[in-house]
Every structure is written in structure tokens, then in C-alpha cells.
């Protein structure tokens, strides 16, 4: 399962990607899905297994994110469910 971090600012998304990669957390930058609003237009996708660690690192480095979503896939579409 994958999760998606969204950010209020582009700078935060880019900085988050750099820091997480430096910490050996595989992430990929992608455009923010239109279903999730406008935001900064970027999001980070990563395996859910790294979610807790990524959240901890971003908190410790004062990088603000807006939301975390779980990606749910069925045969026809991808949907996003907000996480706590």
C-alpha cells in the first residue's frame, strides 16, 4: 500500500523529498492529484511501511505537510483516503 504526503508550499515538498532521500526513505515526487485540491501542486508518494518514519523526520526537521492520504486502487480507479 502507498501513501501520499501533500504540502502547503512547493518549497516544503522539494525540501521534504531531499531530506527523506538522504535518510534512505524511497520517495517519488508527483503532481498533486486533482481530486485532492490545488495545494502547492506537488506531493510525495512512498510505501506505507515508511510512513511513520517519514512523518517523524519531517516533524523533527520542521517541514510542514498538509495531509497524508492512503492510495486505494480498484480495477477502474485510484481513490485517496485521509489518514490521521
HTML snippet that shows the backbone in 3Dmol.js (N, CA, C, O; Angstrom):
<script src="https://3Dmol.org/build/3Dmol-min.js"></script>
<div id="view" style="width:600px;height:400px;position:relative"></div>
<script>
const pdb = `
ATOM      1  N   UNK A   1       0.841  -1.170   0.000  1.00  0.00           N
ATOM      2  CA  UNK A   1       0.000   0.000   0.000  1.00  0.00           C
ATOM      3  C   UNK A   1       0.893   1.242   0.000  1.00  0.00           C
ATOM      4  O   UNK A   1       1.977   1.244   0.583  1.00  0.00           O
ATOM      5  N   UNK A   2       0.423   2.285  -0.657  1.00  0.00           N
ATOM      6  CA  UNK A   2       1.196   3.519  -0.741  1.00  0.00           C
ATOM      7  C   UNK A   2       0.449   4.655  -0.057  1.00  0.00           C
ATOM      8  O   UNK A   2      -0.774   4.635   0.084  1.00  0.00           O
ATOM      9  N   UNK A   3       1.234   5.652   0.365  1.00  0.00           N
ATOM     10  CA  UNK A   3       0.652   6.855   0.935  1.00  0.00           C
ATOM     11  C   UNK A   3       1.182   8.067   0.186  1.00  0.00           C
ATOM     12  O   UNK A   3       2.181   8.001  -0.530  1.00  0.00           O
ATOM     13  N   UNK A   4       0.478   9.173   0.378  1.00  0.00           N
ATOM     14  CA  UNK A   4       0.804  10.409  -0.317  1.00  0.00           C
ATOM     15  C   UNK A   4       0.829  11.545   0.706  1.00  0.00           C
ATOM     16  O   UNK A   4      -0.149  11.770   1.419  1.00  0.00           O
ATOM     17  N   UNK A   5       1.951  12.256   0.771  1.00  0.00           N
ATOM     18  CA  UNK A   5       2.046  13.457   1.605  1.00  0.00           C
ATOM     19  C   UNK A   5       1.750  14.659   0.715  1.00  0.00           C
ATOM     20  O   UNK A   5       2.294  14.767  -0.384  1.00  0.00           O
ATOM     21  N   UNK A   6       0.888  15.566   1.184  1.00  0.00           N
ATOM     22  CA  UNK A   6       0.643  16.812   0.464  1.00  0.00           C
ATOM     23  C   UNK A   6       1.229  17.966   1.284  1.00  0.00           C
ATOM     24  O   UNK A   6       1.394  17.860   2.500  1.00  0.00           O
ATOM     25  N   UNK A   7       1.536  19.058   0.602  1.00  0.00           N
ATOM     26  CA  UNK A   7       2.251  20.169   1.233  1.00  0.00           C
ATOM     27  C   UNK A   7       1.592  21.506   0.907  1.00  0.00           C
ATOM     28  O   UNK A   7       0.994  21.667  -0.157  1.00  0.00           O
ATOM     29  N   UNK A   8       1.707  22.471   1.836  1.00  0.00           N
ATOM     30  CA  UNK A   8       1.133  23.790   1.571  1.00  0.00           C
ATOM     31  C   UNK A   8       1.975  24.623   0.604  1.00  0.00           C
ATOM     32  O   UNK A   8       1.463  25.533  -0.049  1.00  0.00           O
ATOM     33  N   UNK A   9       3.277  24.305   0.519  1.00  0.00           N
ATOM     34  CA  UNK A   9       4.183  25.101  -0.313  1.00  0.00           C
ATOM     35  C   UNK A   9       5.121  24.188  -1.103  1.00  0.00           C
ATOM     36  O   UNK A   9       5.545  23.139  -0.617  1.00  0.00           O
ATOM     37  N   UNK A  10       5.430  24.599  -2.307  1.00  0.00           N
ATOM     38  CA  UNK A  10       6.339  23.842  -3.170  1.00  0.00           C
ATOM     39  C   UNK A  10       7.700  23.655  -2.513  1.00  0.00           C
ATOM     40  O   UNK A  10       8.289  22.576  -2.571  1.00  0.00           O
ATOM     41  N   UNK A  11       8.180  24.705  -1.898  1.00  0.00           N
ATOM     42  CA  UNK A  11       9.495  24.630  -1.246  1.00  0.00           C
ATOM     43  C   UNK A  11       9.549  23.509  -0.206  1.00  0.00           C
ATOM     44  O   UNK A  11      10.551  22.801  -0.108  1.00  0.00           O
ATOM     45  N   UNK A  12       8.475  23.348   0.568  1.00  0.00           N
ATOM     46  CA  UNK A  12       8.416  22.286   1.567  1.00  0.00           C
ATOM     47  C   UNK A  12       8.431  20.904   0.942  1.00  0.00           C
ATOM     48  O   UNK A  12       9.077  19.994   1.460  1.00  0.00           O
ATOM     49  N   UNK A  13       7.730  20.740  -0.159  1.00  0.00           N
ATOM     50  CA  UNK A  13       7.688  19.442  -0.840  1.00  0.00           C
ATOM     51  C   UNK A  13       9.068  19.069  -1.366  1.00  0.00           C
ATOM     52  O   UNK A  13       9.500  17.923  -1.242  1.00  0.00           O
ATOM     53  N   UNK A  14       9.754  20.043  -1.952  1.00  0.00           N
ATOM     54  CA  UNK A  14      11.089  19.779  -2.504  1.00  0.00           C
ATOM     55  C   UNK A  14      12.081  19.480  -1.381  1.00  0.00           C
ATOM     56  O   UNK A  14      12.904  18.571  -1.488  1.00  0.00           O
ATOM     57  N   UNK A  15      11.991  20.254  -0.315  1.00  0.00           N
ATOM     58  CA  UNK A  15      12.884  20.037   0.829  1.00  0.00           C
ATOM     59  C   UNK A  15      12.618  18.673   1.483  1.00  0.00           C
ATOM     60  O   UNK A  15      13.551  17.967   1.864  1.00  0.00           O
ATOM     61  N   UNK A  16      11.343  18.315   1.607  1.00  0.00           N
ATOM     62  CA  UNK A  16      10.973  17.029   2.195  1.00  0.00           C
ATOM     63  C   UNK A  16      11.533  15.874   1.374  1.00  0.00           C
ATOM     64  O   UNK A  16      12.056  14.908   1.930  1.00  0.00           O
ATOM     65  N   UNK A  17      11.425  15.973   0.058  1.00  0.00           N
ATOM     66  CA  UNK A  17      11.961  14.917  -0.799  1.00  0.00           C
ATOM     67  C   UNK A  17      13.458  14.753  -0.569  1.00  0.00           C
ATOM     68  O   UNK A  17      13.951  13.635  -0.419  1.00  0.00           O
ATOM     69  N   UNK A  18      14.165  15.852  -0.542  1.00  0.00           N
ATOM     70  CA  UNK A  18      15.618  15.806  -0.356  1.00  0.00           C
ATOM     71  C   UNK A  18      15.981  15.164   0.980  1.00  0.00           C
ATOM     72  O   UNK A  18      16.845  14.289   1.037  1.00  0.00           O
ATOM     73  N   UNK A  19      15.329  15.593   2.045  1.00  0.00           N
ATOM     74  CA  UNK A  19      15.650  15.074   3.380  1.00  0.00           C
ATOM     75  C   UNK A  19      15.300  13.598   3.504  1.00  0.00           C
ATOM     76  O   UNK A  19      16.077  12.823   4.062  1.00  0.00           O
ATOM     77  N   UNK A  20      14.143  13.201   2.990  1.00  0.00           N
ATOM     78  CA  UNK A  20      13.755  11.795   3.094  1.00  0.00           C
ATOM     79  C   UNK A  20      14.690  10.900   2.284  1.00  0.00           C
ATOM     80  O   UNK A  20      15.045   9.812   2.736  1.00  0.00           O
ATOM     81  N   UNK A  21      15.090  11.338   1.109  1.00  0.00           N
ATOM     82  CA  UNK A  21      16.044  10.551   0.316  1.00  0.00           C
ATOM     83  C   UNK A  21      17.386  10.439   1.033  1.00  0.00           C
ATOM     84  O   UNK A  21      18.018   9.383   1.000  1.00  0.00           O
ATOM     85  N   UNK A  22      17.825  11.515   1.678  1.00  0.00           N
ATOM     86  CA  UNK A  22      19.080  11.474   2.447  1.00  0.00           C
ATOM     87  C   UNK A  22      18.984  10.471   3.594  1.00  0.00           C
ATOM     88  O   UNK A  22      19.992   9.895   4.006  1.00  0.00           O
ATOM     89  N   UNK A  23      17.774  10.263   4.110  1.00  0.00           N
ATOM     90  CA  UNK A  23      17.553   9.316   5.208  1.00  0.00           C
ATOM     91  C   UNK A  23      17.210   7.905   4.703  1.00  0.00           C
ATOM     92  O   UNK A  23      16.726   7.064   5.461  1.00  0.00           O
ATOM     93  N   UNK A  24      17.467   7.667   3.427  1.00  0.00           N
ATOM     94  CA  UNK A  24      17.261   6.349   2.811  1.00  0.00           C
ATOM     95  C   UNK A  24      15.793   5.927   2.766  1.00  0.00           C
ATOM     96  O   UNK A  24      15.484   4.736   2.812  1.00  0.00           O
ATOM     97  N   UNK A  25      14.890   6.906   2.676  1.00  0.00           N
ATOM     98  CA  UNK A  25      13.468   6.609   2.513  1.00  0.00           C
ATOM     99  C   UNK A  25      13.116   6.849   1.049  1.00  0.00           C
ATOM    100  O   UNK A  25      13.159   7.987   0.582  1.00  0.00           O
ATOM    101  N   UNK A  26      12.771   5.802   0.329  1.00  0.00           N
ATOM    102  CA  UNK A  26      12.449   5.965  -1.097  1.00  0.00           C
ATOM    103  C   UNK A  26      11.119   6.692  -1.291  1.00  0.00           C
ATOM    104  O   UNK A  26      10.065   6.209  -0.878  1.00  0.00           O
ATOM    105  N   UNK A  27      11.189   7.840  -1.916  1.00  0.00           N
ATOM    106  CA  UNK A  27      10.002   8.643  -2.213  1.00  0.00           C
ATOM    107  C   UNK A  27      10.037   9.045  -3.674  1.00  0.00           C
ATOM    108  O   UNK A  27      11.092   9.037  -4.308  1.00  0.00           O
ATOM    109  N   UNK A  28       8.879   9.396  -4.199  1.00  0.00           N
ATOM    110  CA  UNK A  28       8.839   9.946  -5.548  1.00  0.00           C
ATOM    111  C   UNK A  28       7.931  11.170  -5.542  1.00  0.00           C
ATOM    112  O   UNK A  28       6.837  11.160  -4.978  1.00  0.00           O
ATOM    113  N   UNK A  29       8.419  12.213  -6.181  1.00  0.00           N
ATOM    114  CA  UNK A  29       7.657  13.447  -6.326  1.00  0.00           C
ATOM    115  C   UNK A  29       6.673  13.246  -7.462  1.00  0.00           C
ATOM    116  O   UNK A  29       7.010  12.660  -8.491  1.00  0.00           O
ATOM    117  N   UNK A  30       5.464  13.731  -7.273  1.00  0.00           N
ATOM    118  CA  UNK A  30       4.458  13.624  -8.324  1.00  0.00           C
ATOM    119  C   UNK A  30       3.516  14.814  -8.246  1.00  0.00           C
ATOM    120  O   UNK A  30       3.407  15.450  -7.198  1.00  0.00           O
ATOM    121  N   UNK A  31       2.838  15.118  -9.337  1.00  0.00           N
ATOM    122  CA  UNK A  31       1.837  16.193  -9.284  1.00  0.00           C
ATOM    123  C   UNK A  31       0.732  15.822  -8.296  1.00  0.00           C
ATOM    124  O   UNK A  31       0.385  14.650  -8.150  1.00  0.00           O
ATOM    125  N   UNK A  32       0.198  16.810  -7.636  1.00  0.00           N
ATOM    126  CA  UNK A  32      -0.904  16.582  -6.711  1.00  0.00           C
ATOM    127  C   UNK A  32      -2.137  16.152  -7.507  1.00  0.00           C
ATOM    128  O   UNK A  32      -2.550  16.861  -8.424  1.00  0.00           O
ATOM    129  N   UNK A  33      -2.728  15.007  -7.171  1.00  0.00           N
ATOM    130  CA  UNK A  33      -3.932  14.577  -7.887  1.00  0.00           C
ATOM    131  C   UNK A  33      -5.039  15.622  -7.769  1.00  0.00           C
ATOM    132  O   UNK A  33      -5.242  16.197  -6.700  1.00  0.00           O
ATOM    133  N   UNK A  34      -5.738  15.860  -8.845  1.00  0.00           N
ATOM    134  CA  UNK A  34      -6.772  16.904  -8.862  1.00  0.00           C
ATOM    135  C   UNK A  34      -7.878  16.641  -7.849  1.00  0.00           C
ATOM    136  O   UNK A  34      -8.512  17.588  -7.384  1.00  0.00           O
ATOM    137  N   UNK A  35      -8.128  15.392  -7.497  1.00  0.00           N
ATOM    138  CA  UNK A  35      -9.151  15.068  -6.504  1.00  0.00           C
ATOM    139  C   UNK A  35      -8.826  15.640  -5.131  1.00  0.00           C
ATOM    140  O   UNK A  35      -9.713  15.785  -4.290  1.00  0.00           O
ATOM    141  N   UNK A  36      -7.551  15.967  -4.900  1.00  0.00           N
ATOM    142  CA  UNK A  36      -7.124  16.432  -3.581  1.00  0.00           C
ATOM    143  C   UNK A  36      -7.016  17.946  -3.492  1.00  0.00           C
ATOM    144  O   UNK A  36      -6.552  18.465  -2.476  1.00  0.00           O
ATOM    145  N   UNK A  37      -7.427  18.660  -4.517  1.00  0.00           N
ATOM    146  CA  UNK A  37      -7.395  20.116  -4.476  1.00  0.00           C
ATOM    147  C   UNK A  37      -6.158  20.678  -5.132  1.00  0.00           C
ATOM    148  O   UNK A  37      -5.433  19.977  -5.839  1.00  0.00           O
ATOM    149  N   UNK A  38      -5.928  21.952  -4.889  1.00  0.00           N
ATOM    150  CA  UNK A  38      -4.826  22.649  -5.541  1.00  0.00           C
ATOM    151  C   UNK A  38      -3.528  22.544  -4.747  1.00  0.00           C
ATOM    152  O   UNK A  38      -2.495  22.179  -5.309  1.00  0.00           O
ATOM    153  N   UNK A  39      -3.558  22.856  -3.453  1.00  0.00           N
ATOM    154  CA  UNK A  39      -2.352  22.806  -2.639  1.00  0.00           C
ATOM    155  C   UNK A  39      -1.197  23.501  -3.324  1.00  0.00           C
ATOM    156  O   UNK A  39      -1.385  24.532  -3.970  1.00  0.00           O
ATOM    157  N   UNK A  40      -0.005  22.949  -3.191  1.00  0.00           N
ATOM    158  CA  UNK A  40       1.155  23.539  -3.869  1.00  0.00           C
ATOM    159  C   UNK A  40       1.355  22.910  -5.242  1.00  0.00           C
ATOM    160  O   UNK A  40       2.199  23.360  -6.017  1.00  0.00           O
ATOM    161  N   UNK A  41       0.581  21.870  -5.546  1.00  0.00           N
ATOM    162  CA  UNK A  41       0.692  21.221  -6.845  1.00  0.00           C
ATOM    163  C   UNK A  41       1.616  20.022  -6.866  1.00  0.00           C
ATOM    164  O   UNK A  41       1.698  19.314  -7.870  1.00  0.00           O
ATOM    165  N   UNK A  42       2.323  19.783  -5.743  1.00  0.00           N
ATOM    166  CA  UNK A  42       3.243  18.644  -5.667  1.00  0.00           C
ATOM    167  C   UNK A  42       2.888  17.776  -4.467  1.00  0.00           C
ATOM    168  O   UNK A  42       2.314  18.250  -3.487  1.00  0.00           O
ATOM    169  N   UNK A  43       3.236  16.512  -4.561  1.00  0.00           N
ATOM    170  CA  UNK A  43       3.048  15.592  -3.447  1.00  0.00           C
ATOM    171  C   UNK A  43       4.176  14.562  -3.477  1.00  0.00           C
ATOM    172  O   UNK A  43       4.862  14.401  -4.486  1.00  0.00           O
ATOM    173  N   UNK A  44       4.352  13.874  -2.362  1.00  0.00           N
ATOM    174  CA  UNK A  44       5.355  12.813  -2.278  1.00  0.00           C
ATOM    175  C   UNK A  44       4.647  11.491  -2.052  1.00  0.00           C
ATOM    176  O   UNK A  44       3.800  11.369  -1.167  1.00  0.00           O
ATOM    177  N   UNK A  45       5.002  10.502  -2.861  1.00  0.00           N
ATOM    178  CA  UNK A  45       4.426   9.166  -2.734  1.00  0.00           C
ATOM    179  C   UNK A  45       5.492   8.228  -2.192  1.00  0.00           C
ATOM    180  O   UNK A  45       6.645   8.259  -2.622  1.00  0.00           O
ATOM    181  N   UNK A  46       5.086   7.391  -1.237  1.00  0.00           N
ATOM    182  CA  UNK A  46       6.013   6.427  -0.667  1.00  0.00           C
ATOM    183  C   UNK A  46       5.241   5.227  -0.148  1.00  0.00           C
ATOM    184  O   UNK A  46       4.023   5.273   0.023  1.00  0.00           O
ATOM    185  N   UNK A  47       5.967   4.168   0.096  1.00  0.00           N
ATOM    186  CA  UNK A  47       5.361   2.958   0.629  1.00  0.00           C
ATOM    187  C   UNK A  47       4.896   3.234   2.053  1.00  0.00           C
ATOM    188  O   UNK A  47       5.576   3.909   2.825  1.00  0.00           O
ATOM    189  N   UNK A  48       3.729   2.700   2.384  1.00  0.00           N
ATOM    190  CA  UNK A  48       3.145   2.929   3.706  1.00  0.00           C
ATOM    191  C   UNK A  48       4.068   2.465   4.832  1.00  0.00           C
ATOM    192  O   UNK A  48       4.013   3.013   5.933  1.00  0.00           O
ATOM    193  N   UNK A  49       4.909   1.473   4.577  1.00  0.00           N
ATOM    194  CA  UNK A  49       5.834   0.982   5.594  1.00  0.00           C
ATOM    195  C   UNK A  49       6.792   2.071   6.086  1.00  0.00           C
ATOM    196  O   UNK A  49       7.309   1.985   7.200  1.00  0.00           O
ATOM    197  N   UNK A  50       7.028   3.085   5.266  1.00  0.00           N
ATOM    198  CA  UNK A  50       7.925   4.180   5.641  1.00  0.00           C
ATOM    199  C   UNK A  50       7.166   5.388   6.211  1.00  0.00           C
ATOM    200  O   UNK A  50       7.784   6.393   6.562  1.00  0.00           O
ATOM    201  N   UNK A  51       5.855   5.298   6.302  1.00  0.00           N
ATOM    202  CA  UNK A  51       5.036   6.440   6.693  1.00  0.00           C
ATOM    203  C   UNK A  51       5.352   7.016   8.057  1.00  0.00           C
ATOM    204  O   UNK A  51       5.509   8.229   8.196  1.00  0.00           O
ATOM    205  N   UNK A  52       5.447   6.165   9.063  1.00  0.00           N
ATOM    206  CA  UNK A  52       5.713   6.647  10.423  1.00  0.00           C
ATOM    207  C   UNK A  52       7.083   7.303  10.496  1.00  0.00           C
ATOM    208  O   UNK A  52       7.229   8.377  11.080  1.00  0.00           O
ATOM    209  N   UNK A  53       8.074   6.669   9.912  1.00  0.00           N
ATOM    210  CA  UNK A  53       9.435   7.218   9.925  1.00  0.00           C
ATOM    211  C   UNK A  53       9.492   8.549   9.167  1.00  0.00           C
ATOM    212  O   UNK A  53      10.125   9.497   9.634  1.00  0.00           O
ATOM    213  N   UNK A  54       8.839   8.627   8.009  1.00  0.00           N
ATOM    214  CA  UNK A  54       8.831   9.864   7.228  1.00  0.00           C
ATOM    215  C   UNK A  54       8.164  10.984   8.008  1.00  0.00           C
ATOM    216  O   UNK A  54       8.664  12.108   8.035  1.00  0.00           O
ATOM    217  N   UNK A  55       7.055  10.687   8.631  1.00  0.00           N
ATOM    218  CA  UNK A  55       6.348  11.692   9.439  1.00  0.00           C
ATOM    219  C   UNK A  55       7.236  12.193  10.574  1.00  0.00           C
ATOM    220  O   UNK A  55       7.283  13.391  10.852  1.00  0.00           O
ATOM    221  N   UNK A  56       7.933  11.278  11.222  1.00  0.00           N
ATOM    222  CA  UNK A  56       8.836  11.636  12.319  1.00  0.00           C
ATOM    223  C   UNK A  56       9.955  12.555  11.820  1.00  0.00           C
ATOM    224  O   UNK A  56      10.253  13.571  12.449  1.00  0.00           O
ATOM    225  N   UNK A  57      10.561  12.204  10.709  1.00  0.00           N
ATOM    226  CA  UNK A  57      11.659  13.001  10.153  1.00  0.00           C
ATOM    227  C   UNK A  57      11.169  14.392   9.762  1.00  0.00           C
ATOM    228  O   UNK A  57      11.829  15.386  10.063  1.00  0.00           O
ATOM    229  N   UNK A  58      10.030  14.472   9.101  1.00  0.00           N
ATOM    230  CA  UNK A  58       9.507  15.773   8.684  1.00  0.00           C
ATOM    231  C   UNK A  58       9.156  16.641   9.889  1.00  0.00           C
ATOM    232  O   UNK A  58       9.352  17.855   9.857  1.00  0.00           O
ATOM    233  N   UNK A  59       8.642  16.028  10.943  1.00  0.00           N
ATOM    234  CA  UNK A  59       8.344  16.774  12.166  1.00  0.00           C
ATOM    235  C   UNK A  59       9.624  17.289  12.808  1.00  0.00           C
ATOM    236  O   UNK A  59       9.690  18.447  13.220  1.00  0.00           O
ATOM    237  N   UNK A  60      10.630  16.444  12.894  1.00  0.00           N
ATOM    238  CA  UNK A  60      11.907  16.829  13.512  1.00  0.00           C
ATOM    239  C   UNK A  60      12.637  17.920  12.735  1.00  0.00           C
ATOM    240  O   UNK A  60      13.396  18.697  13.314  1.00  0.00           O
ATOM    241  N   UNK A  61      12.409  17.980  11.432  1.00  0.00           N
ATOM    242  CA  UNK A  61      13.087  18.986  10.599  1.00  0.00           C
ATOM    243  C   UNK A  61      12.185  20.184  10.291  1.00  0.00           C
ATOM    244  O   UNK A  61      12.509  21.013   9.442  1.00  0.00           O
ATOM    245  N   UNK A  62      11.056  20.264  10.988  1.00  0.00           N
ATOM    246  CA  UNK A  62      10.126  21.394  10.854  1.00  0.00           C
ATOM    247  C   UNK A  62       9.613  21.615   9.431  1.00  0.00           C
ATOM    248  O   UNK A  62       9.456  22.753   8.990  1.00  0.00           O
ATOM    249  N   UNK A  63       9.357  20.528   8.724  1.00  0.00           N
ATOM    250  CA  UNK A  63       8.754  20.636   7.401  1.00  0.00           C
ATOM    251  C   UNK A  63       7.267  20.340   7.553  1.00  0.00           C
ATOM    252  O   UNK A  63       6.866  19.247   7.953  1.00  0.00           O
ATOM    253  N   UNK A  64       6.464  21.343   7.222  1.00  0.00           N
ATOM    254  CA  UNK A  64       5.016  21.198   7.373  1.00  0.00           C
ATOM    255  C   UNK A  64       4.417  20.486   6.166  1.00  0.00           C
ATOM    256  O   UNK A  64       4.771  20.772   5.022  1.00  0.00           O
ATOM    257  N   UNK A  65       3.513  19.566   6.435  1.00  0.00           N
ATOM    258  CA  UNK A  65       2.734  18.947   5.374  1.00  0.00           C
ATOM    259  C   UNK A  65       1.275  19.254   5.668  1.00  0.00           C
ATOM    260  O   UNK A  65       0.910  19.578   6.798  1.00  0.00           O
ATOM    261  N   UNK A  66       0.445  19.147   4.636  1.00  0.00           N
ATOM    262  CA  UNK A  66      -0.983  19.410   4.826  1.00  0.00           C
ATOM    263  C   UNK A  66      -1.719  18.163   5.280  1.00  0.00           C
ATOM    264  O   UNK A  66      -2.374  18.159   6.322  1.00  0.00           O
ATOM    265  N   UNK A  67      -1.603  17.096   4.483  1.00  0.00           N
ATOM    266  CA  UNK A  67      -2.326  15.859   4.772  1.00  0.00           C
ATOM    267  C   UNK A  67      -1.511  14.658   4.323  1.00  0.00           C
ATOM    268  O   UNK A  67      -0.557  14.765   3.552  1.00  0.00           O
ATOM    269  N   UNK A  68      -1.930  13.513   4.842  1.00  0.00           N
ATOM    270  CA  UNK A  68      -1.385  12.233   4.403  1.00  0.00           C
ATOM    271  C   UNK A  68      -2.582  11.400   3.954  1.00  0.00           C
ATOM    272  O   UNK A  68      -3.578  11.282   4.668  1.00  0.00           O
ATOM    273  N   UNK A  69      -2.465  10.830   2.769  1.00  0.00           N
ATOM    274  CA  UNK A  69      -3.553  10.034   2.196  1.00  0.00           C
ATOM    275  C   UNK A  69      -3.061   8.626   1.892  1.00  0.00           C
ATOM    276  O   UNK A  69      -1.913   8.430   1.495  1.00  0.00           O
ATOM    277  N   UNK A  70      -3.928   7.665   2.079  1.00  0.00           N
ATOM    278  CA  UNK A  70      -3.664   6.293   1.645  1.00  0.00           C
ATOM    279  C   UNK A  70      -4.245   6.141   0.251  1.00  0.00           C
ATOM    280  O   UNK A  70      -5.383   6.540   0.004  1.00  0.00           O
ATOM    281  N   UNK A  71      -3.471   5.566  -0.663  1.00  0.00           N
ATOM    282  CA  UNK A  71      -3.935   5.316  -2.026  1.00  0.00           C
ATOM    283  C   UNK A  71      -4.643   3.974  -2.064  1.00  0.00           C
ATOM    284  O   UNK A  71      -4.072   2.953  -1.681  1.00  0.00           O
ATOM    285  N   UNK A  72      -5.873   3.978  -2.520  1.00  0.00           N
ATOM    286  CA  UNK A  72      -6.641   2.756  -2.673  1.00  0.00           C
ATOM    287  C   UNK A  72      -6.894   2.540  -4.152  1.00  0.00           C
ATOM    288  O   UNK A  72      -7.394   3.429  -4.842  1.00  0.00           O
ATOM    289  N   UNK A  73      -6.548   1.365  -4.632  1.00  0.00           N
ATOM    290  CA  UNK A  73      -6.711   1.058  -6.052  1.00  0.00           C
ATOM    291  C   UNK A  73      -7.757  -0.037  -6.225  1.00  0.00           C
ATOM    292  O   UNK A  73      -7.750  -1.053  -5.530  1.00  0.00           O
ATOM    293  N   UNK A  74      -8.646   0.204  -7.165  1.00  0.00           N
ATOM    294  CA  UNK A  74      -9.522  -0.883  -7.584  1.00  0.00           C
ATOM    295  C   UNK A  74      -9.309  -1.065  -9.080  1.00  0.00           C
ATOM    296  O   UNK A  74      -8.399  -0.463  -9.650  1.00  0.00           O
ATOM    297  N   UNK A  75     -10.113  -1.864  -9.708  1.00  0.00           N
ATOM    298  CA  UNK A  75      -9.886  -2.187 -11.117  1.00  0.00           C
ATOM    299  C   UNK A  75      -9.994  -0.978 -12.040  1.00  0.00           C
ATOM    300  O   UNK A  75      -9.369  -0.951 -13.100  1.00  0.00           O
ATOM    301  N   UNK A  76     -10.780   0.022 -11.645  1.00  0.00           N
ATOM    302  CA  UNK A  76     -11.045   1.127 -12.544  1.00  0.00           C
ATOM    303  C   UNK A  76     -10.420   2.462 -12.148  1.00  0.00           C
ATOM    304  O   UNK A  76     -10.223   3.322 -13.006  1.00  0.00           O
ATOM    305  N   UNK A  77     -10.106   2.650 -10.873  1.00  0.00           N
ATOM    306  CA  UNK A  77      -9.625   3.965 -10.465  1.00  0.00           C
ATOM    307  C   UNK A  77      -8.792   3.902  -9.195  1.00  0.00           C
ATOM    308  O   UNK A  77      -8.713   2.870  -8.529  1.00  0.00           O
ATOM    309  N   UNK A  78      -8.175   5.029  -8.880  1.00  0.00           N
ATOM    310  CA  UNK A  78      -7.439   5.217  -7.631  1.00  0.00           C
ATOM    311  C   UNK A  78      -8.218   6.219  -6.806  1.00  0.00           C
ATOM    312  O   UNK A  78      -8.646   7.253  -7.319  1.00  0.00           O
ATOM    313  N   UNK A  79      -8.404   5.920  -5.530  1.00  0.00           N
ATOM    314  CA  UNK A  79      -9.031   6.884  -4.627  1.00  0.00           C
ATOM    315  C   UNK A  79      -8.082   7.160  -3.473  1.00  0.00           C
ATOM    316  O   UNK A  79      -7.127   6.416  -3.250  1.00  0.00           O
ATOM    317  N   UNK A  80      -8.351   8.230  -2.745  1.00  0.00           N
ATOM    318  CA  UNK A  80      -7.460   8.688  -1.679  1.00  0.00           C
ATOM    319  C   UNK A  80      -8.259   8.844  -0.401  1.00  0.00           C
ATOM    320  O   UNK A  80      -9.326   9.459  -0.398  1.00  0.00           O
ATOM    321  N   UNK A  81      -7.739   8.285   0.690  1.00  0.00           N
ATOM    322  CA  UNK A  81      -8.399   8.355   1.987  1.00  0.00           C
ATOM    323  C   UNK A  81      -7.461   9.065   2.959  1.00  0.00           C
ATOM    324  O   UNK A  81      -6.323   8.639   3.155  1.00  0.00           O
ATOM    325  N   UNK A  82      -7.941  10.146   3.565  1.00  0.00           N
ATOM    326  CA  UNK A  82      -7.131  10.912   4.519  1.00  0.00           C
ATOM    327  C   UNK A  82      -6.794  10.045   5.721  1.00  0.00           C
ATOM    328  O   UNK A  82      -7.621   9.268   6.199  1.00  0.00           O
ATOM    329  N   UNK A  83      -5.562  10.192   6.200  1.00  0.00           N
ATOM    330  CA  UNK A  83      -5.082   9.469   7.387  1.00  0.00           C
ATOM    331  C   UNK A  83      -4.996  10.437   8.566  1.00  0.00           C
ATOM    332  O   UNK A  83      -4.952  11.653   8.378  1.00  0.00           O
ATOM    333  N   UNK A  84      -4.974   9.894   9.769  1.00  0.00           N
ATOM    334  CA  UNK A  84      -4.834  10.730  10.976  1.00  0.00           C
ATOM    335  C   UNK A  84      -3.411  11.171  11.161  1.00  0.00           C
ATOM    336  O   UNK A  84      -3.104  11.880  12.120  1.00  0.00           O
TER     337      UNK A  84
END
`;
const viewer = $3Dmol.createViewer("view");
viewer.addModel(pdb, "pdb");
viewer.setStyle({}, {cartoon: {color: "spectrum"}});
viewer.zoomTo();
viewer.render();
</script>
